[in-house]
Structures are given as structure tokens and as C-alpha cells.
């Protein structure tokens, strides 16, 4: 059996060729090996360094009256992940929406939240984890008493730019819903009517 290897666009292509004695035909088998993580996320080829964000660290922004802290940016993780913390008031939470580029994993740090994800409504309390995959409508509303806090891990990173861009607007500018919707579109966020989650 002869084995031939070549590199194609950074991937190793191996081709094994062996004669088949019964039919005198050649049987081919091949395998492709991609460099670790580069096939799924080319940014992962960049160097990442360990990062510590102290409990009072991160960039503080206010999104429609909700204090948030951007704990970890994609620029610190080669674009693989970002982390945002939300400090919620009773009745607070985002409108129903769909992320078309990223998945979100939420960890409830304090309080009690009512969630609707993919048409299913449930209550999540301190310690619970909620996964909202890309393409699935979701929303939440804080139903506990202050303080309510949750951590959101966003994969891949990039959506933290939406929070930074909205947070740079004045509270009056944040009430300009068509403007907010236009900014949302830049980040692959589709804001839905209230009953759509």
C-alpha cells in the first residue's frame, strides 16, 4: 500500500492506495487532519494569555437602565468567548430576541428569573444554568427581589460590541428604538415582538 500526503489550505490530506487482488481495481481511502481548532475558529490560532478580571473589574455599561459589566472581551480570548454580567431590577430583562451568530450560556448568580427559550417558559433560580443556542428566540425577566445578577458567556465573542455601542449612547438615545434595532442588526441580533420568544 502506498500512502501519499499533501497539505491543502493548512490541512494534511493523506491518501492510501492499495491494489485489490480480486478485482484488480485500486481501493482508495483518505483522511483529512485540520490543525487543532483552526477549522472551527481561525481566530483560535492566535495566542491567548491567562486573564484575571477582579470582582470589581471589567467595563461598566448601562443598557436601557440595566447596569452591566463586560467581564471578558473577545480581544482577550482571540475571539473565542466573551463574558458579560447583568445586574437586574424587578421586571427587568431584554425583549424577545434571536442571536444569529452566537450561543449564550447564562449562570444565575443571584435571584430568580422567568425565562422563555424556544417557546418554553420556566423559572431559573440562583445556581441554575440556561443555554440559549443561536437561532432560538429567547428572553428573560427578573422576578425576584433585588439584587438580581446573572453571568452570560457568549460564544463566539463579538456581541459584547453591541453592549459597548448601546452603552455609549445617552439614556435618551437608547430610547430611540429604530436606532437600537439598526445597531442590533450589525451584531446579528434580531429583536422580536413581545410575544415571540
Residue pairs with C-beta under 8 A, 6 or more apart in sequence:
1 16
1 17
1 18
2 16
2 17
2 18
3 14
3 15
3 16
3 17
4 14
4 15
4 17
5 12
5 13
5 14
5 15
6 12
6 13
6 15
7 13
10 34
10 35
10 38
11 32
11 33
11 34
11 35
11 39
12 32
12 33
13 30
13 31
13 32
14 30
14 31
14 32
14 33
15 28
15 29
15 30
16 28
16 29
16 30
17 26
17 27
17 28
18 26
18 27
19 25
19 26
19 27
20 26
20 27
35 45
37 44
37 45
38 44
38 45
41 79
41 80
41 156
43 78
43 79
43 80
43 156
44 78
44 79
44 80
45 78
46 78
46 79
47 78
48 76
48 77
48 78
48 80
49 76
51 72
51 76
51 77
53 71
53 72
57 71
58 69
58 70
58 71
58 72
58 85
59 69
59 70
59 73
59 164
60 67
60 68
60 69
61 67
61 68
61 69
61 70
61 163
61 164
61 166
61 167
61 168
62 68
62 167
62 171
63 163
63 166
63 167
63 174
64 166
64 174
65 89
65 92
65 171
66 86
66 87
66 88
66 89
66 92
66 93
67 86
67 87
68 84
68 85
68 86
68 87
68 163
68 167
69 84
69 85
69 87
70 82
70 83
70 84
70 160
70 163
70 164
71 83
71 84
71 85
71 151
72 81
72 82
72 83
73 82
73 157
73 160
74 80
74 81
74 82
74 156
74 157
74 158
74 160
77 157
79 156
79 157
79 158
80 155
80 156
80 157
81 153
81 154
81 155
81 156
81 157
82 153
82 154
82 157
82 158
82 159
82 160
83 151
83 152
83 153
83 154
84 151
84 152
84 154
84 160
84 163
85 109
85 149
85 150
85 151
85 152
86 149
86 150
86 152
87 147
87 148
87 149
88 111
88 113
88 142
88 147
88 148
88 149
88 150
89 142
89 146
89 148
90 142
90 143
90 144
90 145
90 146
90 148
91 141
91 142
91 143
92 141
92 142
92 148
93 113
93 139
93 140
93 141
93 142
94 139
94 140
95 139
95 191
95 192
95 194
96 116
96 137
96 138
96 139
96 191
96 192
96 193
96 194
96 195
96 196
96 197
97 137
97 138
97 139
97 184
97 189
97 190
97 191
97 192
97 197
98 134
98 135
98 136
98 137
98 138
98 189
98 190
98 192
99 132
99 134
99 135
99 159
99 188
99 189
100 134
100 135
100 188
100 189
100 190
101 134
101 156
101 158
101 159
101 187
101 188
102 134
102 154
102 155
102 156
102 157
102 158
102 159
102 188
103 131
103 132
103 133
103 134
103 154
103 155
104 131
104 132
104 138
104 152
104 153
104 154
104 155
105 129
105 130
105 131
105 132
105 152
105 153
105 155
106 124
106 129
106 130
106 131
106 132
106 140
106 150
106 151
106 152
106 153
107 128
107 129
107 150
107 151
107 153
108 124
108 125
108 126
108 127
108 128
108 129
108 130
108 149
108 150
109 126
109 149
109 150
109 151
110 126
110 144
110 147
110 148
110 149
111 125
111 126
111 142
111 144
111 145
111 146
111 147
111 148
111 149
111 150
112 123
112 124
112 125
112 126
112 142
112 143
112 144
112 148
113 123
113 124
113 125
113 140
113 141
113 142
113 143
113 144
113 148
113 150
114 121
114 122
114 123
114 140
114 141
114 143
115 121
115 122
115 123
115 124
115 130
115 138
115 139
115 140
116 137
116 138
116 139
116 140
116 197
117 130
117 132
117 136
117 137
117 138
117 197
118 136
118 137
118 138
119 137
119 197
123 143
124 130
124 140
130 140
132 138
137 192
137 196
137 197
138 197
139 197
140 150
142 148
154 160
158 187
159 187
159 188
159 189
161 187
162 183
162 184
162 186
162 187
162 189
165 183
165 186
166 174
166 180
166 183
169 179
173 179
174 180
180 191
181 191
184 190
184 191
